[in-house]
């Protein structure tokens, strides 16, 4: 038994997932600053991050189920991040130089629901339970952080496949 609400507290320190190349990490609570810096292949679900989240990220997936600090995605050239932005403040905290903020597509929704189910199973997250229990409404609060160059490469690959 714990005497604090995990999703309201930092439970994993600064630079967690620094340079991670693979694996999965599910965190019931918030992470400190520079979460997933230089992530190049790991998948993670976290319930909030400090400043400079996903800085210089080149691969992998990060699902943030809460607020972020400032300068999110600075130098992010690969991978995907999804932010649950019920407060509609994320655009002001994201560094837009190398990323676009896009609405979810069907494949994003499928991936996010899978990650939410894993997060619930592994952490008993109340945040993930709430979002999933009201997915029809809560899914509208997600923003996809998509590196511009990575998006262009994926689009080019898709065009080659269809020709």
C-alpha positions as CSV (number, residue, x, y, z in Angstrom):
1,X,0.0,0.0,0.0
2,X,1.2,3.5,-0.9
3,X,0.2,6.8,0.7
4,X,0.4,8.9,-2.5
5,X,-1.3,9.1,-5.8
6,X,1.2,7.8,-8.4
7,X,-0.1,9.8,-11.3
8,X,0.4,13.0,-9.3
9,X,4.0,12.3,-8.4
10,X,7.4,11.8,-10.1
11,X,8.3,8.2,-9.5
12,X,11.1,7.8,-11.9
13,X,14.0,10.2,-12.1
14,X,15.6,12.3,-14.8
15,X,16.9,10.9,-18.1
16,X,15.1,7.6,-17.8
17,X,15.3,5.7,-21.1
18,X,18.4,7.7,-22.1
19,X,19.6,6.1,-25.4
20,X,17.3,3.1,-25.0
21,X,17.5,0.8,-28.1
22,X,14.7,-1.7,-27.3
23,X,12.3,-3.0,-24.7
24,X,9.1,-1.7,-23.0
25,X,8.6,0.4,-19.9
26,X,5.3,1.1,-18.2
27,X,5.3,3.8,-15.5
28,X,2.4,4.4,-13.2
29,X,3.3,8.0,-12.3
30,X,5.3,10.8,-13.8
31,X,8.9,10.9,-15.0
32,X,11.5,13.6,-14.4
33,X,13.2,15.8,-16.9
34,X,14.6,14.5,-20.2
35,X,12.5,11.4,-20.4
36,X,13.4,9.2,-23.4
37,X,16.2,11.5,-24.5
38,X,17.9,9.8,-27.5
39,X,15.5,7.0,-27.4
40,X,16.1,4.9,-30.5
41,X,13.8,2.0,-30.1
42,X,12.1,1.5,-26.7
43,X,8.4,1.7,-26.2
44,X,7.1,3.5,-23.0
45,X,3.9,4.6,-21.4
46,X,4.2,7.2,-18.7
47,X,1.7,9.5,-16.9
48,X,3.5,12.8,-17.3
49,X,7.0,14.0,-18.0
50,X,9.2,17.0,-17.1
51,X,11.0,19.4,-19.4
52,X,12.8,18.2,-22.6
53,X,10.8,14.9,-23.0
54,X,11.7,12.9,-26.1
55,X,14.6,15.3,-26.9
56,X,16.8,14.0,-29.8
57,X,14.6,10.9,-30.0
58,X,15.3,8.8,-33.2
59,X,13.1,5.8,-32.8
60,X,10.6,4.0,-30.6
61,X,7.3,5.0,-29.1
62,X,6.3,7.1,-26.2
63,X,2.7,7.5,-24.9
64,X,2.3,10.3,-22.3
65,X,-1.0,10.1,-20.4
66,X,-0.6,13.5,-18.7
67,X,1.2,16.9,-18.9
68,X,4.6,17.5,-20.3
69,X,7.2,20.1,-19.4
70,X,8.5,22.6,-21.9
71,X,10.6,21.9,-25.0
72,X,9.1,18.5,-25.7
73,X,10.4,16.9,-28.9
74,X,13.4,19.3,-29.4
75,X,15.6,17.7,-32.0
76,X,13.2,14.7,-32.4
77,X,13.9,13.1,-35.8
78,X,12.3,9.7,-35.5
79,X,9.9,7.5,-33.6
80,X,6.4,8.6,-32.5
81,X,5.0,10.1,-29.4
82,X,1.3,10.5,-28.5
83,X,0.2,13.0,-25.8
84,X,-3.0,12.9,-23.9
85,X,-3.7,16.6,-23.9
86,X,-7.1,17.1,-22.1
87,X,-6.0,20.6,-20.9
88,X,-5.1,21.6,-24.5
89,X,-1.8,23.1,-23.4
90,X,0.7,20.8,-25.1
91,X,1.1,22.8,-28.3
92,X,2.6,25.6,-26.2
93,X,5.1,23.2,-24.6
94,X,6.3,21.4,-27.7
95,X,9.3,22.5,-29.7
96,X,7.8,22.6,-33.3
97,X,11.0,22.9,-35.2
98,X,11.3,19.2,-36.3
99,X,7.8,17.8,-35.6
100,X,4.2,18.2,-36.6
101,X,1.3,17.8,-34.2
102,X,-1.2,15.6,-36.0
103,X,-4.6,14.1,-35.1
104,X,-4.8,10.4,-34.6
105,X,-5.3,8.0,-37.5
106,X,-6.9,4.6,-37.2
107,X,-3.5,2.9,-36.8
108,X,-2.6,5.3,-34.0
109,X,-5.9,4.6,-32.1
110,X,-5.3,0.8,-32.4
111,X,-1.7,1.1,-31.1
112,X,-2.7,3.4,-28.2
113,X,-5.5,1.2,-27.1
114,X,-3.1,-1.8,-27.1
115,X,-0.6,0.2,-25.0
116,X,-3.3,1.4,-22.6
117,X,-4.4,-2.3,-22.1
118,X,-0.8,-3.3,-21.4
119,X,-0.4,-0.4,-19.0
120,X,-3.5,-1.4,-17.1
121,X,-2.5,-5.0,-16.9
122,X,1.0,-4.2,-15.7
123,X,0.4,-1.2,-13.4
124,X,-3.3,-1.1,-12.6
125,X,-3.2,2.5,-13.8
126,X,-6.4,4.5,-13.0
127,X,-5.5,7.1,-15.6
128,X,-5.4,4.4,-18.4
129,X,-8.6,2.8,-17.1
130,X,-10.4,6.1,-17.2
131,X,-9.2,6.9,-20.8
132,X,-10.0,3.4,-22.1
133,X,-13.4,3.3,-20.4
134,X,-14.5,6.5,-22.2
135,X,-12.4,6.0,-25.4
136,X,-15.0,7.5,-27.7
137,X,-14.7,10.9,-26.0
138,X,-11.1,10.7,-24.5
139,X,-9.5,9.7,-27.8
140,X,-10.2,13.3,-29.1
141,X,-7.7,14.6,-26.5
142,X,-4.7,12.8,-28.0
143,X,-2.1,14.6,-30.2
144,X,0.4,12.7,-32.3
145,X,3.9,14.1,-32.3
146,X,5.3,13.1,-35.7
147,X,8.9,14.1,-36.8
148,X,8.6,15.9,-40.2
149,X,11.4,14.1,-42.0
150,X,10.3,10.7,-40.6
151,X,6.8,11.4,-41.8
152,X,8.2,12.3,-45.3
153,X,10.2,9.0,-45.5
154,X,7.2,6.9,-44.5
155,X,5.0,8.7,-47.1
156,X,7.6,8.1,-49.8
157,X,7.9,4.4,-48.9
158,X,4.1,4.1,-49.0
159,X,4.0,5.7,-52.5
160,X,6.7,3.3,-53.8
161,X,4.7,0.3,-52.5
162,X,1.5,1.5,-54.3
163,X,3.2,2.1,-57.6
